[in-house]
Amino acid sequence: MNSLLTETVLPSGQTLQLVRGDITAEATDAIVNAANAYLQHGAGVAGAILRRGGPEILRESDALVRAHGPVSHAAPAWTSGGNLPCRNVIHAVGPVWGDGDEDAKLASSITGSMRVADQLGLASIAFPAIATGIFGFPKERAAGVMLASIREYLAKPSGIKLVRLVLFDNATIAAFEKAWHDQFGPKPQA
């Protein structure tokens, strides 16, 4: 079961949350897949989504790439949620560390995912720590870029009411908690 670590309500009224858990267990309108440009669901988040979501996600992903070519950072693709509790999976291509302009590419994949959610009329979305696994993006740096990108996007009109950052391991949680503290101040004491 996923557990809430901290949350804040932004000046625009939307809620942003840090969550410990498994993104494939999220019942938000959409979850975001940390994808590669060809939507090959091998390991990490993508593999977990495919295992739990079923072959429908792979069929839809393959059809998207056949019809439209590789997916870009700025224009994520989306499929149904298959057997997942969410309705949609937004496939965001994260940058490979060392390819250059990584911060801008990551920011583009975050805002692109949120734009897709708005285009689909979704009210809630959950993100993993995009590009911090096999793509090698440093966790603390990714956390700062992701939080800033989400805040910047939500400062403009959006139908998204809830954004959850769903983090799996202790090192990633620590990195995002540090970035959270840097951007929002200390976590309120219960």
Contacts in CASP RR format, 6 or more apart in sequence:
PFRMAT RR
TARGET T0000
AUTHOR 0000-0000-0000
METHOD contacts of the structure
MODEL  1
MNSLLTETVLPSGQTLQLVRGDITAEATDAIVNAANAYLQHGAGVAGAIL
RRGGPEILRESDALVRAHGPVSHAAPAWTSGGNLPCRNVIHAVGPVWGDG
DEDAKLASSITGSMRVADQLGLASIAFPAIATGIFGFPKERAAGVMLASI
REYLAKPSGIKLVRLVLFDNATIAAFEKAWHDQFGPKPQA
1 25 0 8 1.000
2 19 0 8 1.000
2 20 0 8 1.000
2 21 0 8 1.000
2 22 0 8 1.000
2 25 0 8 1.000
2 26 0 8 1.000
2 166 0 8 1.000
3 19 0 8 1.000
3 20 0 8 1.000
3 21 0 8 1.000
4 17 0 8 1.000
4 18 0 8 1.000
4 19 0 8 1.000
5 17 0 8 1.000
5 18 0 8 1.000
5 19 0 8 1.000
5 20 0 8 1.000
5 167 0 8 1.000
5 173 0 8 1.000
5 177 0 8 1.000
6 17 0 8 1.000
6 18 0 8 1.000
6 177 0 8 1.000
6 180 0 8 1.000
6 187 0 8 1.000
6 188 0 8 1.000
7 15 0 8 1.000
7 16 0 8 1.000
7 17 0 8 1.000
7 18 0 8 1.000
8 15 0 8 1.000
8 16 0 8 1.000
8 184 0 8 1.000
9 15 0 8 1.000
9 16 0 8 1.000
10 16 0 8 1.000
10 151 0 8 1.000
10 154 0 8 1.000
10 155 0 8 1.000
11 155 0 8 1.000
12 154 0 8 1.000
12 155 0 8 1.000
12 158 0 8 1.000
13 161 0 8 1.000
14 154 0 8 1.000
14 158 0 8 1.000
14 160 0 8 1.000
14 161 0 8 1.000
14 162 0 8 1.000
14 163 0 8 1.000
15 161 0 8 1.000
15 162 0 8 1.000
15 163 0 8 1.000
16 147 0 8 1.000
16 150 0 8 1.000
16 151 0 8 1.000
16 154 0 8 1.000
16 163 0 8 1.000
16 165 0 8 1.000
17 162 0 8 1.000
17 163 0 8 1.000
17 164 0 8 1.000
17 165 0 8 1.000
18 164 0 8 1.000
18 165 0 8 1.000
18 167 0 8 1.000
18 173 0 8 1.000
18 176 0 8 1.000
18 177 0 8 1.000
18 180 0 8 1.000
19 126 0 8 1.000
19 164 0 8 1.000
19 165 0 8 1.000
19 166 0 8 1.000
19 167 0 8 1.000
20 166 0 8 1.000
20 167 0 8 1.000
20 168 0 8 1.000
20 173 0 8 1.000
21 166 0 8 1.000
21 167 0 8 1.000
21 168 0 8 1.000
22 48 0 8 1.000
22 166 0 8 1.000
22 168 0 8 1.000
23 31 0 8 1.000
23 32 0 8 1.000
23 45 0 8 1.000
23 48 0 8 1.000
23 49 0 8 1.000
23 126 0 8 1.000
23 127 0 8 1.000
23 128 0 8 1.000
23 166 0 8 1.000
23 168 0 8 1.000
24 31 0 8 1.000
24 48 0 8 1.000
24 49 0 8 1.000
24 52 0 8 1.000
24 53 0 8 1.000
24 84 0 8 1.000
25 85 0 8 1.000
26 85 0 8 1.000
26 86 0 8 1.000
26 126 0 8 1.000
26 164 0 8 1.000
26 166 0 8 1.000
27 85 0 8 1.000
27 86 0 8 1.000
28 86 0 8 1.000
28 124 0 8 1.000
28 125 0 8 1.000
28 126 0 8 1.000
28 162 0 8 1.000
28 164 0 8 1.000
29 86 0 8 1.000
29 87 0 8 1.000
29 88 0 8 1.000
29 117 0 8 1.000
29 120 0 8 1.000
29 121 0 8 1.000
29 122 0 8 1.000
29 123 0 8 1.000
29 124 0 8 1.000
29 125 0 8 1.000
30 78 0 8 1.000
30 86 0 8 1.000
30 87 0 8 1.000
30 88 0 8 1.000
30 89 0 8 1.000
30 90 0 8 1.000
30 116 0 8 1.000
30 117 0 8 1.000
30 120 0 8 1.000
30 122 0 8 1.000
30 124 0 8 1.000
30 125 0 8 1.000
30 126 0 8 1.000
31 49 0 8 1.000
31 81 0 8 1.000
31 84 0 8 1.000
31 86 0 8 1.000
31 88 0 8 1.000
31 89 0 8 1.000
31 90 0 8 1.000
31 125 0 8 1.000
31 126 0 8 1.000
31 127 0 8 1.000
31 128 0 8 1.000
31 166 0 8 1.000
32 76 0 8 1.000
32 89 0 8 1.000
32 90 0 8 1.000
32 91 0 8 1.000
32 92 0 8 1.000
32 113 0 8 1.000
32 125 0 8 1.000
32 126 0 8 1.000
32 127 0 8 1.000
32 128 0 8 1.000
32 130 0 8 1.000
33 41 0 8 1.000
33 45 0 8 1.000
33 46 0 8 1.000
33 49 0 8 1.000
33 89 0 8 1.000
33 90 0 8 1.000
33 91 0 8 1.000
33 92 0 8 1.000
33 128 0 8 1.000
34 44 0 8 1.000
34 45 0 8 1.000
34 46 0 8 1.000
34 92 0 8 1.000
34 94 0 8 1.000
34 128 0 8 1.000
34 129 0 8 1.000
34 130 0 8 1.000
34 131 0 8 1.000
34 133 0 8 1.000
34 135 0 8 1.000
35 41 0 8 1.000
35 46 0 8 1.000
35 71 0 8 1.000
35 76 0 8 1.000
35 77 0 8 1.000
35 91 0 8 1.000
35 92 0 8 1.000
35 93 0 8 1.000
35 94 0 8 1.000
36 46 0 8 1.000
36 93 0 8 1.000
37 70 0 8 1.000
37 71 0 8 1.000
37 72 0 8 1.000
37 93 0 8 1.000
38 65 0 8 1.000
38 70 0 8 1.000
38 71 0 8 1.000
39 61 0 8 1.000
39 62 0 8 1.000
39 64 0 8 1.000
39 65 0 8 1.000
39 71 0 8 1.000
39 77 0 8 1.000
39 91 0 8 1.000
40 46 0 8 1.000
41 47 0 8 1.000
41 49 0 8 1.000
41 50 0 8 1.000
41 57 0 8 1.000
41 58 0 8 1.000
41 61 0 8 1.000
42 50 0 8 1.000
43 134 0 8 1.000
44 133 0 8 1.000
44 134 0 8 1.000
45 128 0 8 1.000
49 57 0 8 1.000
49 84 0 8 1.000
49 89 0 8 1.000
50 57 0 8 1.000
50 58 0 8 1.000
52 83 0 8 1.000
52 84 0 8 1.000
53 81 0 8 1.000
53 82 0 8 1.000
53 83 0 8 1.000
53 84 0 8 1.000
54 82 0 8 1.000
54 83 0 8 1.000
56 79 0 8 1.000
56 80 0 8 1.000
56 81 0 8 1.000
56 82 0 8 1.000
56 83 0 8 1.000
57 79 0 8 1.000
57 80 0 8 1.000
57 81 0 8 1.000
57 82 0 8 1.000
57 84 0 8 1.000
57 89 0 8 1.000
60 79 0 8 1.000
60 80 0 8 1.000
61 77 0 8 1.000
61 79 0 8 1.000
61 91 0 8 1.000
64 71 0 8 1.000
64 77 0 8 1.000
64 79 0 8 1.000
65 71 0 8 1.000
65 77 0 8 1.000
68 77 0 8 1.000
71 77 0 8 1.000
71 91 0 8 1.000
71 93 0 8 1.000
72 93 0 8 1.000
73 92 0 8 1.000
73 93 0 8 1.000
73 94 0 8 1.000
73 95 0 8 1.000
73 105 0 8 1.000
73 106 0 8 1.000
73 108 0 8 1.000
73 109 0 8 1.000
74 108 0 8 1.000
74 109 0 8 1.000
74 111 0 8 1.000
74 112 0 8 1.000
75 112 0 8 1.000
76 90 0 8 1.000
76 91 0 8 1.000
76 92 0 8 1.000
76 93 0 8 1.000
76 109 0 8 1.000
76 112 0 8 1.000
76 113 0 8 1.000
76 116 0 8 1.000
77 90 0 8 1.000
77 91 0 8 1.000
78 88 0 8 1.000
78 89 0 8 1.000
78 90 0 8 1.000
78 91 0 8 1.000
78 116 0 8 1.000
78 120 0 8 1.000
79 88 0 8 1.000
79 89 0 8 1.000
79 91 0 8 1.000
80 87 0 8 1.000
80 88 0 8 1.000
80 89 0 8 1.000
81 87 0 8 1.000
81 88 0 8 1.000
81 89 0 8 1.000
82 89 0 8 1.000
86 126 0 8 1.000
87 122 0 8 1.000
88 120 0 8 1.000
88 122 0 8 1.000
90 113 0 8 1.000
90 116 0 8 1.000
90 117 0 8 1.000
90 125 0 8 1.000
92 109 0 8 1.000
92 110 0 8 1.000
92 112 0 8 1.000
92 113 0 8 1.000
92 130 0 8 1.000
93 109 0 8 1.000
94 105 0 8 1.000
94 106 0 8 1.000
94 109 0 8 1.000
94 130 0 8 1.000
94 131 0 8 1.000
94 135 0 8 1.000
94 137 0 8 1.000
95 101 0 8 1.000
95 102 0 8 1.000
95 105 0 8 1.000
95 106 0 8 1.000
95 109 0 8 1.000
95 131 0 8 1.000
95 135 0 8 1.000
95 137 0 8 1.000
96 102 0 8 1.000
96 131 0 8 1.000
96 135 0 8 1.000
96 136 0 8 1.000
97 131 0 8 1.000
97 135 0 8 1.000
97 136 0 8 1.000
97 137 0 8 1.000
97 138 0 8 1.000
99 105 0 8 1.000
102 131 0 8 1.000
102 137 0 8 1.000
103 141 0 8 1.000
103 145 0 8 1.000
106 130 0 8 1.000
106 131 0 8 1.000
106 137 0 8 1.000
106 142 0 8 1.000
106 145 0 8 1.000
106 146 0 8 1.000
106 149 0 8 1.000
107 145 0 8 1.000
107 148 0 8 1.000
107 149 0 8 1.000
109 130 0 8 1.000
109 131 0 8 1.000
110 127 0 8 1.000
110 130 0 8 1.000
110 145 0 8 1.000
110 146 0 8 1.000
110 149 0 8 1.000
110 150 0 8 1.000
110 153 0 8 1.000
111 149 0 8 1.000
111 152 0 8 1.000
111 153 0 8 1.000
113 125 0 8 1.000
113 127 0 8 1.000
114 125 0 8 1.000
114 150 0 8 1.000
114 153 0 8 1.000
114 154 0 8 1.000
114 158 0 8 1.000
114 160 0 8 1.000
114 163 0 8 1.000
115 153 0 8 1.000
117 125 0 8 1.000
117 160 0 8 1.000
118 158 0 8 1.000
118 159 0 8 1.000
118 160 0 8 1.000
121 159 0 8 1.000
122 159 0 8 1.000
122 160 0 8 1.000
123 159 0 8 1.000
123 160 0 8 1.000
123 161 0 8 1.000
123 162 0 8 1.000
124 160 0 8 1.000
124 161 0 8 1.000
124 162 0 8 1.000
124 163 0 8 1.000
124 164 0 8 1.000
125 160 0 8 1.000
125 162 0 8 1.000
125 163 0 8 1.000
125 164 0 8 1.000
126 163 0 8 1.000
126 164 0 8 1.000
126 165 0 8 1.000
126 166 0 8 1.000
127 146 0 8 1.000
127 150 0 8 1.000
127 163 0 8 1.000
127 164 0 8 1.000
127 165 0 8 1.000
127 166 0 8 1.000
128 165 0 8 1.000
128 166 0 8 1.000
128 167 0 8 1.000
128 168 0 8 1.000
129 139 0 8 1.000
129 142 0 8 1.000
129 143 0 8 1.000
129 146 0 8 1.000
129 165 0 8 1.000
129 167 0 8 1.000
129 168 0 8 1.000
129 172 0 8 1.000
129 175 0 8 1.000
129 176 0 8 1.000
130 137 0 8 1.000
130 142 0 8 1.000
130 146 0 8 1.000
131 137 0 8 1.000
131 142 0 8 1.000
132 138 0 8 1.000
132 139 0 8 1.000
132 142 0 8 1.000
132 172 0 8 1.000
132 175 0 8 1.000
139 171 0 8 1.000
139 172 0 8 1.000
139 175 0 8 1.000
139 176 0 8 1.000
140 175 0 8 1.000
140 178 0 8 1.000
140 179 0 8 1.000
142 175 0 8 1.000
143 175 0 8 1.000
143 176 0 8 1.000
143 178 0 8 1.000
143 179 0 8 1.000
143 180 0 8 1.000
144 179 0 8 1.000
144 182 0 8 1.000
144 183 0 8 1.000
146 165 0 8 1.000
146 179 0 8 1.000
147 165 0 8 1.000
147 176 0 8 1.000
147 179 0 8 1.000
147 180 0 8 1.000
147 183 0 8 1.000
148 183 0 8 1.000
150 163 0 8 1.000
151 183 0 8 1.000
154 160 0 8 1.000
154 163 0 8 1.000
165 176 0 8 1.000
167 173 0 8 1.000
167 176 0 8 1.000
177 187 0 8 1.000
180 187 0 8 1.000
181 187 0 8 1.000
END
